Amino acid sequence: MAKYIAFVKWGLLALDGITFLLVATVGSTTLTQILSHPIQWGTLLVAIILSLYACRCYDFESLSQSRKGESMFRVFIGSSVAVILVGIGTLYTVPNYLRILSKIEFATIWLGFASIASLARWIISKGLRYLLPCKRAIIVGQKAKWHPIMMEISEKLVRKLLPVAYCEPNEKSIQEAINLKGQTQIIILADSSFSSEEGQTSLISALRHKGIETIFLPELAEKYLGRIPHELLMEYSDYYHICLSREINDKPQRISDILAGLVGMTVGMILMIPTAIAVAASSGFPVIFTQRRIGKDGRIYTLHKFRSMTKEKPQEAAFANQEQSRITKVGRFIRKTRLDELPQFWDVLTGSMSLIGPRPEQPEFVKSFREEIPFYEYRHRIRPGITGWAQINFTYAADVTETRKKLEYDLYYVKNRSLLLNLQIGLKTVETMLGMRGAR
């Protein structure tokens, strides 16, 4: 299944490149002229590709949403952002003799590319439902326990992974399930007790020799859900304790944070000044809101944000949804666009926060969550972030249940943190802002 998904993603990338060249040659210039200005045209193409990625236009799951028009809308928004940004940069900051396109030509390429790329994704999404092979899976574990997770994974894969049976974690039950169901392509090992069964290694080798793929459910869930479900944390607790306890090298992240903090404070001033004026004009001073939060290794620090609520402070810590009445009109806007978080670049510079990491929580909440939610403490092994994996994939938590779900994304990030994952988060934060997915 992974090979098919990778093929679809790379195929889309190649198709977008061809579409871009086609639209450019038809709408404004010739292939020879494009090749004679590789930097200018390359910048526009890379900007479009990155913007589409930021809007999840290369996510396999988004293709299944084309029937609702969401995938087409994402292509339109992504290409619009790229063309507008590059267009403004080219038309107003580059000398005339270096410009490769006029305003009309930019508009022609934008509309042509957005239309063709959207139509291509709609066609591909329909084709996937008929052409992509469906894999029949036997799950080693209890149906009542693992079926919800399996169905969620199946939905992510456009129902191309079909759980056909659940069996006990022993060789006899697995063989019986295979003989009963037939044409099984994959065995998913959900129950951790199977790993302690004698002969399990030889069984897995025998199954693979027959062409039956075997995979542990934690690996499958992390890969396609982008989180570590609570049930798997508890089932494979020893494994995850080891993974989440490993030594973390923070130096590369800290260097990138300092650079990001300097750029954020410098460039962000363009937005900070009007935001501060708007906050002051709507509800007076102070414009900066400060609050104690829990940072790396459980240390308390002071967080800085633009004030989005009225000035009176609550008597005790409260979830975001419990303070809706205190949000001002300007505050509602700066929360949705994440402008309220710009002062946190200062916290990044001082080392209290990182550009990317789990959302910082109030000490009162952390004390309670540590007692109620297993593995919660591991999210504090790294600095909290302005944005993060949980922030772009889940909403603000409003109770313990939602906090437990959000922790699944936080722990996935702590376990799998890398430069590539940080790049994904940074790009997709743009989609979060454009989609107006801010705080409650």
C-alpha positions in Angstrom: 0.0 0.0 0.0 2.8 2.4 0.8 4.3 1.9 -2.7 1.0 2.9 -4.3 0.6 6.0 -2.1 4.2 7.1 -2.9 3.5 6.5 -6.6 0.4 8.7 -6.4 2.2 11.5 -4.5 5.2 11.6 -6.9 2.9 11.3 -9.8 0.9 14.3 -8.7 4.2 16.3 -8.2 5.3 15.4 -11.8 1.8 16.2 -13.2 1.9 19.6 -11.5 5.3 20.3 -13.1 4.0 19.3 -16.5 0.8 21.4 -16.0 2.9 24.4 -15.1 5.0 24.2 -18.2 2.0 23.6 -20.4 0.1 26.6 -19.0 3.2 28.8 -19.1 3.9 28.0 -22.8 0.3 28.4 -23.8 -0.5 31.5 -21.8 2.6 33.7 -22.1 5.8 32.4 -23.6 7.7 29.6 -25.3 9.7 26.7 -23.8 12.9 28.2 -25.0 12.1 31.5 -23.1 11.4 29.5 -20.0 14.7 27.7 -20.2 16.5 31.0 -20.7 15.2 32.3 -17.4 15.5 29.2 -15.1 15.8 31.1 -11.8 12.7 33.2 -12.3 10.5 30.4 -13.6 12.0 27.9 -11.1 11.2 30.2 -8.2 7.5 30.4 -9.3 7.2 26.7 -9.8 8.8 25.9 -6.4 6.6 28.5 -4.7 3.5 26.8 -6.2 4.7 23.3 -5.2 5.4 24.4 -1.6 2.1 26.3 -1.3 0.2 23.2 -2.6 2.1 21.1 -0.1 1.2 23.5 2.7 -2.4 23.2 1.8 -2.2 19.4 1.9 -2.7 19.0 -1.9 -0.3 16.1 -1.9 -1.8 14.3 1.1 -3.3 11.0 0.0 -6.3 11.5 2.2 -7.2 14.8 0.7 -7.8 13.1 -2.7 -10.7 11.1 -1.2 -12.4 14.4 -0.3 -12.6 15.6 -3.9 -16.3 14.7 -4.1 -16.8 17.4 -1.5 -14.7 19.9 -3.5 -12.2 20.3 -0.7 -9.2 19.1 -2.7 -10.1 21.4 -5.5 -10.4 24.3 -3.1 -7.0 23.5 -1.6 -5.4 23.6 -5.0 -7.0 27.0 -5.8 -5.9 28.5 -2.5 -2.4 27.0 -2.7 -1.7 28.2 -6.2 -3.2 31.6 -5.4 -0.9 32.1 -2.5 2.2 31.2 -4.5 1.3 33.3 -7.5 0.3 36.3 -5.4 3.5 36.2 -3.3 5.8 35.7 -6.2 3.9 38.1 -8.4 4.1 40.9 -5.8 7.8 40.1 -5.3 8.5 40.2 -9.1 6.3 43.1 -10.1 7.2 45.5 -7.3 10.8 44.6 -6.2 12.5 43.3 -9.4 13.8 45.7 -12.1 11.9 45.8 -15.3 14.5 44.1 -17.4 14.5 41.0 -15.0 10.7 40.6 -15.1 9.4 37.6 -17.0 5.7 38.1 -16.8 3.1 40.9 -16.7 0.2 41.1 -14.4 -2.2 39.6 -17.0 0.2 36.7 -17.7 0.5 36.0 -13.9 -3.3 35.9 -13.8 -3.5 33.6 -16.8 -1.0 31.1 -15.4 -2.7 31.2 -12.0 -6.2 30.5 -13.3 -5.0 27.9 -15.9 -2.9 26.0 -13.4 -5.5 26.0 -10.7 -8.2 24.8 -13.1 -6.2 22.0 -14.6 -4.6 20.8 -11.4 -8.0 20.8 -9.6 -9.6 18.8 -12.5 -6.6 16.3 -12.5 -7.0 15.7 -8.8 -10.8 15.1 -9.2 -10.1 12.6 -12.0 -7.3 10.8 -10.0 -9.5 10.6 -6.9 -12.2 8.8 -8.9 -9.7 6.5 -10.5 -8.2 5.5 -7.1 -11.5 4.1 -6.0 -11.5 1.7 -9.0 -7.8 1.1 -9.8 -6.1 0.9 -6.4 -6.1 -2.7 -5.2 -7.8 -3.4 -1.9 -5.8 -5.4 0.7 -7.6 -7.9 2.9 -6.2 -7.9 6.4 -6.4 -10.3 9.4 -5.8 -8.5 12.7 -4.1 -10.4 15.5 -6.1 -9.2 18.5 -9.5 -8.6 19.9 -12.1 -6.9 17.6 -13.7 -4.9 20.3 -10.4 -3.3 21.2 -8.8 -2.7 17.8 -11.6 -2.4 15.3 -12.1 1.4 15.8 -8.4 2.1 15.1 -8.5 -0.2 12.1 -11.5 1.5 10.6 -9.9 4.9 11.1 -6.8 3.6 9.2 -9.0 2.1 6.5 -10.8 5.5 6.0 -7.4 7.2 5.7 -6.5 4.7 2.9 -9.8 5.3 1.1 -11.1 1.9 2.3 -8.3 0.1 0.4 -7.3 -1.8 3.6 -10.1 -4.1 4.6 -10.1 -5.9 8.0 -11.7 -9.3 7.3 -11.1 -11.1 10.5 -9.7 -10.9 14.1 -8.0 -13.8 15.8 -6.2 -14.8 19.0 -2.4 -14.0 19.3 -1.2 -17.6 18.5 0.0 -19.5 15.5 -3.0 -21.8 15.4 -5.6 -19.1 15.4 -3.7 -17.1 12.7 -3.5 -20.2 10.4 -7.2 -20.9 11.0 -8.1 -17.3 10.1 -6.0 -17.5 6.9 -7.5 -20.8 5.8 -11.1 -19.5 6.6 -10.8 -16.2 4.8 -8.4 -16.9 2.0 -6.7 -14.4 -0.2 -5.2 -12.6 2.8 -2.6 -10.0 1.8 -1.5 -8.7 5.2 -1.4 -9.8 8.8 -1.6 -6.9 11.3 -0.1 -7.7 14.7 -2.1 -5.7 17.3 -1.9 -7.7 20.5 1.6 -7.2 22.1 1.4 -10.7 23.6 2.1 -12.2 20.2 5.7 -11.0 20.3 6.3 -13.2 23.3 4.9 -16.3 21.6 7.4 -19.0 20.8 8.1 -19.4 17.1 6.6 -16.0 16.2 9.7 -15.0 14.2 9.6 -18.2 12.2 5.8 -17.8 11.6 6.4 -14.2 10.3 9.1 -15.5 8.0 6.9 -18.3 6.7 4.0 -15.9 6.1 6.2 -13.5 4.2 7.5 -16.4 2.1 3.9 -17.0 1.1 3.6 -13.4 0.0 1.6 -12.4 3.1 2.9 -9.1 4.5 3.1 -8.8 8.3 3.3 -5.5 10.2 2.8 -4.4 13.8 -0.1 -2.1 14.4 1.9 0.7 16.1 4.0 1.1 12.9 0.8 1.1 10.8 -1.1 3.6 13.0 1.8 6.0 13.3 2.4 6.0 9.5 -1.2 6.6 8.4 -2.8 8.4 11.5 0.1 10.6 12.4 -0.4 10.0 16.1 0.1 7.3 18.7 -3.4 6.1 19.8 -3.8 5.8 23.6 -4.7 2.1 23.3 -1.4 1.4 21.6 0.5 3.5 24.2 -0.9 1.2 26.9 -0.6 -2.1 25.0 3.1 -1.4 24.0 4.0 0.7 27.1 7.5 -0.7 27.5 8.3 0.0 23.9 7.0 3.5 24.0 8.7 4.3 27.3 12.0 3.4 25.8 11.4 5.4 22.6 10.2 8.5 24.4 13.0 8.3 27.0 15.9 8.3 24.5 18.4 11.1 24.6 17.4 14.2 22.6 20.0 16.4 20.9 18.6 19.9 21.1 21.5 21.9 19.7 20.5 21.8 16.0 16.9 22.8 17.0 18.2 25.6 19.2 20.3 27.1 16.4 17.3 27.0 14.0 15.1 28.5 16.7 17.5 31.5 17.2 17.5 32.2 13.5 13.7 31.8 13.3 13.3 34.1 16.3 15.5 36.8 14.8 13.6 36.6 11.5 10.3 36.4 13.2 10.9 39.5 15.4 12.3 41.5 12.5 9.8 40.6 9.7 6.9 40.2 12.2 7.2 43.9 13.2 5.3 44.6 10.0 2.3 42.8 11.5 3.0 43.4 15.2 2.7 47.2 15.1 -0.8 47.3 13.4 -1.9 44.4 15.6 -0.8 46.3 18.8 -2.6 49.4 17.6 -5.8 47.5 16.9 -5.8 45.8 20.3 -5.2 49.1 22.1 -7.9 50.9 20.1 -10.5 48.2 20.8 -9.9 47.5 24.4 -7.1 49.7 25.7 -3.8 48.8 27.3 -1.9 46.6 28.0 -1.7 45.1 24.5 0.6 42.2 25.7 -0.9 39.4 27.7 1.5 37.4 30.0 0.8 34.1 31.7 2.8 31.3 33.5 3.2 28.2 31.4 5.1 24.9 31.7 8.2 24.6 29.5 10.9 22.0 28.9 11.5 19.6 31.8 8.5 21.0 33.7 10.1 24.5 34.2 7.8 27.4 34.6 8.3 30.4 32.3 6.3 33.5 31.3 4.5 33.4 27.9 3.8 36.6 25.9 0.9 37.0 23.5 -1.2 39.9 22.2 -4.2 40.3 24.4 -7.3 38.9 22.8 -9.6 39.0 25.8 -11.0 41.7 28.1 -8.6 42.9 30.8 -10.1 41.2 33.9 -8.4 38.0 34.8 -10.2 34.8 35.8 -9.9 33.6 39.3 -8.6 30.1 38.2 -7.3 28.4 35.1 -9.9 27.7 32.5 -10.1 26.0 29.1 -10.4 28.2 26.0 -14.0 27.3 25.4 -14.9 28.5 28.9 -13.8 32.0 28.2 -15.6 32.7 24.9 -17.5 35.6 26.5 -14.2 37.4 27.3 -12.9 37.4 23.7 -13.0 40.9 22.0 -13.9 41.4 18.4 -10.3 42.2 17.5 -9.2 39.3 19.7 -11.4 36.8 17.7 -9.7 37.9 14.5 -6.1 37.7 15.7 -6.7 34.3 17.3 -8.1 32.9 14.1 -5.2 34.2 12.1 -2.6 33.4 14.8 -1.5 37.0 14.9 -1.9 36.9 18.7 1.1 34.5 18.9 3.7 36.8 17.2 5.2 38.1 20.5 6.1 34.5 21.3 9.1 34.9 18.9 10.6 36.7 21.8 10.1 33.6 24.0 11.8 31.6 21.3 14.8 33.9 21.3 15.1 33.7 25.1 15.1 29.9 25.0 11.8 29.4 26.8 10.1 28.1 23.6 10.8 26.6 20.3 9.4 27.5 16.9 7.9 24.0 16.7 6.8 21.8 19.7 3.8 20.9 21.9 1.5 23.7 22.9 2.5 25.1 26.4 -0.1 24.5 29.1 -0.9 26.3 32.4 0.7 24.8 35.5 -2.7 24.1 37.1 -3.7 22.0 34.1 -0.4 20.2 33.9 -0.6 19.1 37.5 -4.0 17.5 36.9 -3.1 16.0 33.5 0.0 14.3 34.9 -2.2 12.4 37.4 -5.0 11.5 34.9 -3.2 10.9 31.6 -0.5 8.2 31.2 2.6 9.3 29.3 1.7 13.0 29.7 5.0 14.0 31.2 6.9 13.0 28.0 5.6 16.0 26.1 7.8 18.2 28.3 11.0 16.5 27.2 11.3 19.2 24.5 10.5 23.0 24.5 6.9 24.0 23.8 6.3 25.6 20.4 4.5 28.4 18.7 3.2 25.8 16.2 3.4 22.1 16.3 2.2 18.7 15.0 -0.8 18.6 17.3 -1.6 22.3 16.6 -2.0 21.7 12.8 -3.8 18.3 13.1 -6.1 18.9 16.1 -8.1 21.6 17.6 -7.6 23.2 21.0 -8.4 20.8 23.8 -11.3 21.7 25.9 -11.4 18.8 28.4 -9.4 15.8 29.6 -10.7 13.6 26.8 -9.6 16.0 24.1 -6.3 16.6 25.9 -5.6 12.8 25.8 -6.3 12.8 22.1 -4.1 15.8 21.5 -1.3 14.1 23.5 -1.3 11.3 20.9 -0.1 13.9 18.3 2.4 15.5 20.7 4.0 12.1 21.5 4.2 11.2 17.8 6.2 14.4 17.3 8.5 13.8 20.3 9.2 10.3 19.0 9.6 11.2 15.4 11.0 14.7 15.5 13.2 15.5 12.5 14.2 18.3 10.2 11.8 17.0 7.5 8.9 16.7 10.0 9.6 20.3 11.2 9.5 21.5 7.6 6.1 19.8 7.1 4.8 21.5 10.2 6.1 24.9 9.1 4.5 24.6 5.7 1.2 23.3 6.9 1.0 26.0 9.6 0.4 28.4 6.6 -2.6 26.3 5.7 -3.8 26.6 9.3 -3.6 30.3 9.1 -5.2 30.6 5.7 -8.0 28.2 6.7 -8.7 30.4 9.7 -8.1 27.5 12.1 -7.1 29.5 15.1 -8.0 29.3 18.7 -11.4 29.0 20.2 
